[in-house]
Amino acid sequence: MSQFVAQSKTQYDGLYEESIKNPEKFWSDFAENEFIWQKKWDKILDFDLRKPSIKWFEGAQLNITENCIDRHLDTIGDQTAIIFEPNNPNEAPQHISYCDLAINVNKTANMLKALGAKKGDRICIYMPMTPELAYTVLACARIGAIHSVVFAGFSSKSLSDRILDAQCTMLVTADGGYRGQKITPLKEIADQALENTDCIKQVVVLKRTGINITMQEGRDVWWHNEFNKANDECPAEVMDAEDMLFILYTSGSTGKPKGMVHTCAGYMVYTNFSFRNVFQYQQGDVYWCTADIGWITGHSYILYGPLSAGATTLMFEGVPSYPDMGRFWQIIEKHKVNIFYTAPTAIRALASCDLSFVNSYNLSSLKTLGTVGEPINLEAWQWYDEHIGKKECPIVDTWWQTETGGIMISSIAGVTEDIPTFATLPLPGIQPCLMDDSGNEIQEKESEGKLCIKYPWPSMARTIYGDHQRFKETYYNTFEGNYFTGDGAKRDKNGNYRITGRVDDIVIVSGHNLGTAEIENAINEHPRVAESAVVGYPHSIKGNAIYAYITPRGEFDDSAIPSLQKEINELVSGTIGPISKPDKIQFTNGLPKTRSGKIMRRILRKIAENELDKLGDTSTLLNPECVQEIIDGRLTD
Ligand code: WT7
């Protein structure tokens, strides 16, 4: 076992101390010993967080796929790299060895090249959770094309926005994707998206479901036709450390999603480091992260982290509820999963079902459990511990973000203590701090404030694609010289962190990061909407749910409400995706505003949360009378 993987609390303390005392030596020693480089770096770290400008391993050359694939071939080539479990439990799973992975990724890479892709191009990937999705992501990395994976639950509008923002020239998609009993018509959605984009020259279509689609001559080709022609050896493109590896979009507090940019070397180094430490992966373990590759969790902890560590990583195409609510537990038994990493929202949904769904399966292979995406409440934590871990598995509550690239604050499985509802301690190399409202760092150990990170780490996002100014304003202006996470946190006397939730206009619904402004923009498109305000409120399964307040335009009577609600839901679904649909829509004659005309979302949030005694002073509002109207008309469960 590497000296960089903590095996005891003392070793963790030692690593942490070294990583803070001399971060550059720490990361250079780790990077030197644990990866293959085509050329070593000239300088470990060069940064100025006020600009911000961040460069890790400058001068180094590498290809991440040589680290995720080629280097394993002589040692563990026959070991399974990816277990593919299809949506339908009656369809056979696939065990893809590292040797098979090499062949498939190389063929895919040659296919993309033959179709015109080259280093630096942006390739959009809009695919279901099939092995070909993994091949395509890795093939992009192989040839130095920048992948932009768009979650296959997003609408055509979201897809076209992302394609346009990154000026992608190629799209890889599928005819459709299985999700439980349903099929998502991915190619049809993509066709709609492409009506509004002219940068895509080539579309590659995987046949997954066999549903009817139309192929556009000269633009669309079938995956199988092109793949079968491709050669299985493709040299890895030589990449500079700071070359872009991928763009991944995340919601922002204005309507426009932010294309977070991650670069080759730092991202590789830190996803590998954090994967091995947090999950304590041992050779031979079967590891399963239930996320979709369309999110950062899938990028870092289904693909790059586990594969660079030579792990066996499971990819599940389906949903937890199909064919029934026992599906996750059935998969754990079937593939003897040792490490299981999922989201609190899934845990809460599964905990609300009859226990017989769990108890019908043998879960004794499990050694470690993990959660990610939002704060986990005590009840859900205890259920996970008792019924899934049988009180014998450590639970790692991993706090991180699309922007951070890798896990930042988490216990280390079986090594450092886990504390229910606490993400606990920072990983080596990570320097969190809490800030007060006047922008000063809080020195007391036991405290509460806004969570920042005060020193660079290798996998941090480098910019927002095409908008460095927005990157600076969003993350580096609030607390100069520090990365601001947008989260609030508490710290206990031993330095353990408990994330309390977002302190900005982002709401985490079922683990998905949604920008309220983006939802408002979609709602405002409706001709009968004059104005809207969207807030989050606590929800027992989803963590948070969406409450939309709308002032209608023109003549309005209550009989119009049901059809309007339906149309607005469809509009939001169609514009962003079904995950963003409001749970409650209330029509009102006015929204509370400051004298300068700014909507007071704080008041609306309190009403949605049913905390009517915490509205504060409303008398200074421009239109205080609307508050009572909203309270009287509020929607409760
Ligand atoms: C936001 C980032 C990181 C992959 C999934 C989400 C919340 C994430 C935790 C956790 C409390 C958490 C934060 C964060 N979050 N993990 N363990 N405990 N909150 O990535 O979509 O970029 O969202 O998710 O609010 O800022 P994301």
Residues whose N, C-alpha, C, O or C-beta is under 5 A from the ligand:
A	BS01	WT7	T250 T297 T371 V372 G373 E374 P375 D397 T398 W399 W400 Q401 T402 E403 T485 D487 I499 G501 R502 G511 N513
